[in-house]
């Protein structure tokens, strides 16, 4: 799968990956999971 990120987002993810000594892909997956969980929690709170 290919995703396209803006330069700003790519740089921010790379900075996190470098700081945490993780791969770029790992950080992207981690951020997506956290975002999805937050979105689901927010949606459940509105019901």
mmJSON file of the N, C-alpha and C atoms, coordinates in Angstrom:
{"data_MODEL":{"atom_site":{
"group_PDB":["ATOM","ATOM","ATOM","ATOM","ATOM","ATOM","ATOM","ATOM","ATOM","ATOM","ATOM","ATOM","ATOM","ATOM","ATOM","ATOM","ATOM","ATOM","ATOM","ATOM","ATOM","ATOM","ATOM","ATOM","ATOM","ATOM","ATOM","ATOM","ATOM","ATOM","ATOM","ATOM","ATOM","ATOM","ATOM","ATOM","ATOM","ATOM","ATOM","ATOM","ATOM","ATOM","ATOM","ATOM","ATOM","ATOM","ATOM","ATOM","ATOM","ATOM","ATOM","ATOM","ATOM","ATOM","ATOM","ATOM","ATOM","ATOM","ATOM","ATOM","ATOM","ATOM","ATOM","ATOM","ATOM","ATOM","ATOM","ATOM","ATOM","ATOM","ATOM","ATOM","ATOM","ATOM","ATOM","ATOM","ATOM","ATOM","ATOM","ATOM","ATOM","ATOM","ATOM","ATOM","ATOM","ATOM","ATOM","ATOM","ATOM","ATOM","ATOM","ATOM","ATOM","ATOM","ATOM","ATOM","ATOM","ATOM","ATOM","ATOM","ATOM","ATOM","ATOM","ATOM","ATOM","ATOM","ATOM","ATOM","ATOM","ATOM","ATOM","ATOM","ATOM","ATOM","ATOM","ATOM","ATOM","ATOM","ATOM","ATOM","ATOM","ATOM","ATOM","ATOM","ATOM","ATOM","ATOM","ATOM","ATOM","ATOM","ATOM","ATOM","ATOM","ATOM","ATOM","ATOM","ATOM","ATOM","ATOM","ATOM","ATOM"],
"id":[1,2,3,4,5,6,7,8,9,10,11,12,13,14,15,16,17,18,19,20,21,22,23,24,25,26,27,28,29,30,31,32,33,34,35,36,37,38,39,40,41,42,43,44,45,46,47,48,49,50,51,52,53,54,55,56,57,58,59,60,61,62,63,64,65,66,67,68,69,70,71,72,73,74,75,76,77,78,79,80,81,82,83,84,85,86,87,88,89,90,91,92,93,94,95,96,97,98,99,100,101,102,103,104,105,106,107,108,109,110,111,112,113,114,115,116,117,118,119,120,121,122,123,124,125,126,127,128,129,130,131,132,133,134,135,136,137,138,139,140,141],
"type_symbol":["N","C","C","N","C","C","N","C","C","N","C","C","N","C","C","N","C","C","N","C","C","N","C","C","N","C","C","N","C","C","N","C","C","N","C","C","N","C","C","N","C","C","N","C","C","N","C","C","N","C","C","N","C","C","N","C","C","N","C","C","N","C","C","N","C","C","N","C","C","N","C","C","N","C","C","N","C","C","N","C","C","N","C","C","N","C","C","N","C","C","N","C","C","N","C","C","N","C","C","N","C","C","N","C","C","N","C","C","N","C","C","N","C","C","N","C","C","N","C","C","N","C","C","N","C","C","N","C","C","N","C","C","N","C","C","N","C","C","N","C","C"],
"label_atom_id":["N","CA","C","N","CA","C","N","CA","C","N","CA","C","N","CA","C","N","CA","C","N","CA","C","N","CA","C","N","CA","C","N","CA","C","N","CA","C","N","CA","C","N","CA","C","N","CA","C","N","CA","C","N","CA","C","N","CA","C","N","CA","C","N","CA","C","N","CA","C","N","CA","C","N","CA","C","N","CA","C","N","CA","C","N","CA","C","N","CA","C","N","CA","C","N","CA","C","N","CA","C","N","CA","C","N","CA","C","N","CA","C","N","CA","C","N","CA","C","N","CA","C","N","CA","C","N","CA","C","N","CA","C","N","CA","C","N","CA","C","N","CA","C","N","CA","C","N","CA","C","N","CA","C","N","CA","C","N","CA","C","N","CA","C"],
"label_alt_id":[null,null,null,null,null,null,null,null,null,null,null,null,null,null,null,null,null,null,null,null,null,null,null,null,null,null,null,null,null,null,null,null,null,null,null,null,null,null,null,null,null,null,null,null,null,null,null,null,null,null,null,null,null,null,null,null,null,null,null,null,null,null,null,null,null,null,null,null,null,null,null,null,null,null,null,null,null,null,null,null,null,null,null,null,null,null,null,null,null,null,null,null,null,null,null,null,null,null,null,null,null,null,null,null,null,null,null,null,null,null,null,null,null,null,null,null,null,null,null,null,null,null,null,null,null,null,null,null,null,null,null,null,null,null,null,null,null,null,null,null,null],
"label_comp_id":["UNK","UNK","UNK","UNK","UNK","UNK","UNK","UNK","UNK","UNK","UNK","UNK","UNK","UNK","UNK","UNK","UNK","UNK","UNK","UNK","UNK","UNK","UNK","UNK","UNK","UNK","UNK","UNK","UNK","UNK","UNK","UNK","UNK","UNK","UNK","UNK","UNK","UNK","UNK","UNK","UNK","UNK","UNK","UNK","UNK","UNK","UNK","UNK","UNK","UNK","UNK","UNK","UNK","UNK","UNK","UNK","UNK","UNK","UNK","UNK","UNK","UNK","UNK","UNK","UNK","UNK","UNK","UNK","UNK","UNK","UNK","UNK","UNK","UNK","UNK","UNK","UNK","UNK","UNK","UNK","UNK","UNK","UNK","UNK","UNK","UNK","UNK","UNK","UNK","UNK","UNK","UNK","UNK","UNK","UNK","UNK","UNK","UNK","UNK","UNK","UNK","UNK","UNK","UNK","UNK","UNK","UNK","UNK","UNK","UNK","UNK","UNK","UNK","UNK","UNK","UNK","UNK","UNK","UNK","UNK","UNK","UNK","UNK","UNK","UNK","UNK","UNK","UNK","UNK","UNK","UNK","UNK","UNK","UNK","UNK","UNK","UNK","UNK","UNK","UNK","UNK"],
"label_asym_id":["A","A","A","A","A","A","A","A","A","A","A","A","A","A","A","A","A","A","A","A","A","A","A","A","A","A","A","A","A","A","A","A","A","A","A","A","A","A","A","A","A","A","A","A","A","A","A","A","A","A","A","A","A","A","A","A","A","A","A","A","A","A","A","A","A","A","A","A","A","A","A","A","A","A","A","A","A","A","A","A","A","A","A","A","A","A","A","A","A","A","A","A","A","A","A","A","A","A","A","A","A","A","A","A","A","A","A","A","A","A","A","A","A","A","A","A","A","A","A","A","A","A","A","A","A","A","A","A","A","A","A","A","A","A","A","A","A","A","A","A","A"],
"label_entity_id":["1","1","1","1","1","1","1","1","1","1","1","1","1","1","1","1","1","1","1","1","1","1","1","1","1","1","1","1","1","1","1","1","1","1","1","1","1","1","1","1","1","1","1","1","1","1","1","1","1","1","1","1","1","1","1","1","1","1","1","1","1","1","1","1","1","1","1","1","1","1","1","1","1","1","1","1","1","1","1","1","1","1","1","1","1","1","1","1","1","1","1","1","1","1","1","1","1","1","1","1","1","1","1","1","1","1","1","1","1","1","1","1","1","1","1","1","1","1","1","1","1","1","1","1","1","1","1","1","1","1","1","1","1","1","1","1","1","1","1","1","1"],
"label_seq_id":[1,1,1,2,2,2,3,3,3,4,4,4,5,5,5,6,6,6,7,7,7,8,8,8,9,9,9,10,10,10,11,11,11,12,12,12,13,13,13,14,14,14,15,15,15,16,16,16,17,17,17,18,18,18,19,19,19,20,20,20,21,21,21,22,22,22,23,23,23,24,24,24,25,25,25,26,26,26,27,27,27,28,28,28,29,29,29,30,30,30,31,31,31,32,32,32,33,33,33,34,34,34,35,35,35,36,36,36,37,37,37,38,38,38,39,39,39,40,40,40,41,41,41,42,42,42,43,43,43,44,44,44,45,45,45,46,46,46,47,47,47],
"pdbx_PDB_ins_code":[null,null,null,null,null,null,null,null,null,null,null,null,null,null,null,null,null,null,null,null,null,null,null,null,null,null,null,null,null,null,null,null,null,null,null,null,null,null,null,null,null,null,null,null,null,null,null,null,null,null,null,null,null,null,null,null,null,null,null,null,null,null,null,null,null,null,null,null,null,null,null,null,null,null,null,null,null,null,null,null,null,null,null,null,null,null,null,null,null,null,null,null,null,null,null,null,null,null,null,null,null,null,null,null,null,null,null,null,null,null,null,null,null,null,null,null,null,null,null,null,null,null,null,null,null,null,null,null,null,null,null,null,null,null,null,null,null,null,null,null,null],
"Cartn_x":[0.85,0.0,0.897,0.449,1.178,0.274,0.815,0.08,0.963,0.324,1.05,0.848,1.951,1.916,2.515,1.994,2.595,4.001,4.823,6.185,6.165,5.245,5.166,4.868,3.885,3.518,4.653,5.237,6.347,7.504,7.829,8.922,8.6,7.352,6.953,7.011,6.545,6.599,8.048,8.876,10.296,10.972,10.637,11.226,10.846,9.59,9.154,9.898,9.979,10.667,12.128,12.788,14.192,14.34,13.466,13.539,13.295,12.335,11.973,12.727,13.6,14.372,13.453,12.431,11.464,11.495,10.905,10.825,9.723,9.854,8.855,7.487,7.453,6.185,5.55,6.362,5.839,5.153,5.781,5.209,3.922,3.895,2.67,1.541,1.814,0.788,0.333,1.274,0.953,0.058,0.393,-0.392,-1.789,-1.887,-3.2,-4.067,-3.482,-4.237,-4.741,-3.877,-4.289,-5.394,-5.27,-6.294,-7.624,-7.58,-8.812,-9.473,-8.667,-9.218,-9.849,-9.2,-9.744,-11.042,-11.078,-12.278,-13.433,-13.135,-14.166,-14.676,-13.775,-14.163,-15.045,-14.659,-15.439,-16.82,-16.883,-18.165,-19.055,-18.472,-19.246,-19.77,-19.058,-19.483,-20.644,-20.846,-21.917,-23.244,-23.214,-24.449,-25.325],
"Cartn_y":[-1.17,0.0,1.235,2.226,3.488,4.592,5.423,6.608,7.817,8.925,10.155,11.106,11.594,12.502,13.84,14.897,16.209,16.216,17.137,17.239,17.455,18.287,18.579,17.316,16.547,15.323,14.312,14.152,13.21,13.578,14.861,15.306,15.069,15.295,15.083,13.606,12.743,11.299,10.836,11.336,10.953,11.381,12.557,13.033,12.114,11.687,10.754,9.433,8.925,7.654,7.734,8.825,8.992,9.08,9.852,10.041,8.729,7.937,6.694,5.484,5.733,4.659,3.555,3.983,3.079,3.31,2.383,2.585,3.585,4.208,5.168,4.487,3.283,2.552,2.233,1.872,1.573,2.799,3.953,5.183,5.557,5.412,5.699,4.803,3.517,2.585,2.952,3.273,3.64,4.886,5.887,7.126,6.858,6.043,5.715,4.969,4.011,3.257,4.192,5.051,5.993,6.919,7.388,8.26,7.547,6.31,5.536,5.267,4.911,4.659,5.92,7.047,8.312,8.656,8.418,8.7,7.804,6.527,5.589,5.958,6.351,6.758,7.995,8.942,10.169,9.847,8.957,8.572,7.869,7.011,6.292,7.237,8.29,9.259,10.112,10.204,11.039,10.299,8.982,8.19,8.315],
"Cartn_z":[0.0,0.0,0.0,-0.699,-0.737,-0.226,0.652,1.088,0.823,0.561,0.288,1.454,2.001,3.14,2.731,3.319,3.075,3.673,3.212,3.747,5.252,5.727,7.163,7.967,7.537,8.26,8.188,7.008,6.855,7.782,7.863,8.73,10.199,10.579,11.978,12.345,11.441,11.696,11.755,10.844,10.845,12.142,12.654,13.909,15.068,15.1,16.149,16.008,14.787,14.539,14.967,14.63,15.016,16.527,17.159,18.61,19.358,18.88,19.558,19.018,18.036,17.396,16.874,16.155,15.534,14.03,13.294,11.846,11.525,10.39,9.922,9.841,9.261,9.107,10.448,11.432,12.766,13.347,13.22,13.776,13.044,11.721,10.97,11.471,11.617,12.099,13.509,14.376,15.759,15.801,15.012,14.976,14.42,13.38,12.816,13.825,14.531,15.54,16.628,17.134,18.182,17.686,16.457,15.888,15.715,15.244,15.083,16.425,17.421,18.755,19.33,19.153,19.655,18.934,17.632,16.849,17.278,17.52,17.965,19.35,20.235,21.586,21.52,20.679,20.513,19.95,18.972,18.37,19.383,20.206,21.219,22.284,22.571,23.57,23.105,21.809,21.254,21.16,21.399,21.267,22.48],
"occupancy":[1.0,1.0,1.0,1.0,1.0,1.0,1.0,1.0,1.0,1.0,1.0,1.0,1.0,1.0,1.0,1.0,1.0,1.0,1.0,1.0,1.0,1.0,1.0,1.0,1.0,1.0,1.0,1.0,1.0,1.0,1.0,1.0,1.0,1.0,1.0,1.0,1.0,1.0,1.0,1.0,1.0,1.0,1.0,1.0,1.0,1.0,1.0,1.0,1.0,1.0,1.0,1.0,1.0,1.0,1.0,1.0,1.0,1.0,1.0,1.0,1.0,1.0,1.0,1.0,1.0,1.0,1.0,1.0,1.0,1.0,1.0,1.0,1.0,1.0,1.0,1.0,1.0,1.0,1.0,1.0,1.0,1.0,1.0,1.0,1.0,1.0,1.0,1.0,1.0,1.0,1.0,1.0,1.0,1.0,1.0,1.0,1.0,1.0,1.0,1.0,1.0,1.0,1.0,1.0,1.0,1.0,1.0,1.0,1.0,1.0,1.0,1.0,1.0,1.0,1.0,1.0,1.0,1.0,1.0,1.0,1.0,1.0,1.0,1.0,1.0,1.0,1.0,1.0,1.0,1.0,1.0,1.0,1.0,1.0,1.0,1.0,1.0,1.0,1.0,1.0,1.0],
"B_iso_or_equiv":[0.0,0.0,0.0,0.0,0.0,0.0,0.0,0.0,0.0,0.0,0.0,0.0,0.0,0.0,0.0,0.0,0.0,0.0,0.0,0.0,0.0,0.0,0.0,0.0,0.0,0.0,0.0,0.0,0.0,0.0,0.0,0.0,0.0,0.0,0.0,0.0,0.0,0.0,0.0,0.0,0.0,0.0,0.0,0.0,0.0,0.0,0.0,0.0,0.0,0.0,0.0,0.0,0.0,0.0,0.0,0.0,0.0,0.0,0.0,0.0,0.0,0.0,0.0,0.0,0.0,0.0,0.0,0.0,0.0,0.0,0.0,0.0,0.0,0.0,0.0,0.0,0.0,0.0,0.0,0.0,0.0,0.0,0.0,0.0,0.0,0.0,0.0,0.0,0.0,0.0,0.0,0.0,0.0,0.0,0.0,0.0,0.0,0.0,0.0,0.0,0.0,0.0,0.0,0.0,0.0,0.0,0.0,0.0,0.0,0.0,0.0,0.0,0.0,0.0,0.0,0.0,0.0,0.0,0.0,0.0,0.0,0.0,0.0,0.0,0.0,0.0,0.0,0.0,0.0,0.0,0.0,0.0,0.0,0.0,0.0,0.0,0.0,0.0,0.0,0.0,0.0],
"pdbx_formal_charge":[null,null,null,null,null,null,null,null,null,null,null,null,null,null,null,null,null,null,null,null,null,null,null,null,null,null,null,null,null,null,null,null,null,null,null,null,null,null,null,null,null,null,null,null,null,null,null,null,null,null,null,null,null,null,null,null,null,null,null,null,null,null,null,null,null,null,null,null,null,null,null,null,null,null,null,null,null,null,null,null,null,null,null,null,null,null,null,null,null,null,null,null,null,null,null,null,null,null,null,null,null,null,null,null,null,null,null,null,null,null,null,null,null,null,null,null,null,null,null,null,null,null,null,null,null,null,null,null,null,null,null,null,null,null,null,null,null,null,null,null,null],
"auth_seq_id":[1,1,1,2,2,2,3,3,3,4,4,4,5,5,5,6,6,6,7,7,7,8,8,8,9,9,9,10,10,10,11,11,11,12,12,12,13,13,13,14,14,14,15,15,15,16,16,16,17,17,17,18,18,18,19,19,19,20,20,20,21,21,21,22,22,22,23,23,23,24,24,24,25,25,25,26,26,26,27,27,27,28,28,28,29,29,29,30,30,30,31,31,31,32,32,32,33,33,33,34,34,34,35,35,35,36,36,36,37,37,37,38,38,38,39,39,39,40,40,40,41,41,41,42,42,42,43,43,43,44,44,44,45,45,45,46,46,46,47,47,47],
"auth_comp_id":["UNK","UNK","UNK","UNK","UNK","UNK","UNK","UNK","UNK","UNK","UNK","UNK","UNK","UNK","UNK","UNK","UNK","UNK","UNK","UNK","UNK","UNK","UNK","UNK","UNK","UNK","UNK","UNK","UNK","UNK","UNK","UNK","UNK","UNK","UNK","UNK","UNK","UNK","UNK","UNK","UNK","UNK","UNK","UNK","UNK","UNK","UNK","UNK","UNK","UNK","UNK","UNK","UNK","UNK","UNK","UNK","UNK","UNK","UNK","UNK","UNK","UNK","UNK","UNK","UNK","UNK","UNK","UNK","UNK","UNK","UNK","UNK","UNK","UNK","UNK","UNK","UNK","UNK","UNK","UNK","UNK","UNK","UNK","UNK","UNK","UNK","UNK","UNK","UNK","UNK","UNK","UNK","UNK","UNK","UNK","UNK","UNK","UNK","UNK","UNK","UNK","UNK","UNK","UNK","UNK","UNK","UNK","UNK","UNK","UNK","UNK","UNK","UNK","UNK","UNK","UNK","UNK","UNK","UNK","UNK","UNK","UNK","UNK","UNK","UNK","UNK","UNK","UNK","UNK","UNK","UNK","UNK","UNK","UNK","UNK","UNK","UNK","UNK","UNK","UNK","UNK"],
"auth_asym_id":["A","A","A","A","A","A","A","A","A","A","A","A","A","A","A","A","A","A","A","A","A","A","A","A","A","A","A","A","A","A","A","A","A","A","A","A","A","A","A","A","A","A","A","A","A","A","A","A","A","A","A","A","A","A","A","A","A","A","A","A","A","A","A","A","A","A","A","A","A","A","A","A","A","A","A","A","A","A","A","A","A","A","A","A","A","A","A","A","A","A","A","A","A","A","A","A","A","A","A","A","A","A","A","A","A","A","A","A","A","A","A","A","A","A","A","A","A","A","A","A","A","A","A","A","A","A","A","A","A","A","A","A","A","A","A","A","A","A","A","A","A"],
"auth_atom_id":["N","CA","C","N","CA","C","N","CA","C","N","CA","C","N","CA","C","N","CA","C","N","CA","C","N","CA","C","N","CA","C","N","CA","C","N","CA","C","N","CA","C","N","CA","C","N","CA","C","N","CA","C","N","CA","C","N","CA","C","N","CA","C","N","CA","C","N","CA","C","N","CA","C","N","CA","C","N","CA","C","N","CA","C","N","CA","C","N","CA","C","N","CA","C","N","CA","C","N","CA","C","N","CA","C","N","CA","C","N","CA","C","N","CA","C","N","CA","C","N","CA","C","N","CA","C","N","CA","C","N","CA","C","N","CA","C","N","CA","C","N","CA","C","N","CA","C","N","CA","C","N","CA","C","N","CA","C","N","CA","C","N","CA","C"],
"pdbx_PDB_model_num":[1,1,1,1,1,1,1,1,1,1,1,1,1,1,1,1,1,1,1,1,1,1,1,1,1,1,1,1,1,1,1,1,1,1,1,1,1,1,1,1,1,1,1,1,1,1,1,1,1,1,1,1,1,1,1,1,1,1,1,1,1,1,1,1,1,1,1,1,1,1,1,1,1,1,1,1,1,1,1,1,1,1,1,1,1,1,1,1,1,1,1,1,1,1,1,1,1,1,1,1,1,1,1,1,1,1,1,1,1,1,1,1,1,1,1,1,1,1,1,1,1,1,1,1,1,1,1,1,1,1,1,1,1,1,1,1,1,1,1,1,1]
}}}
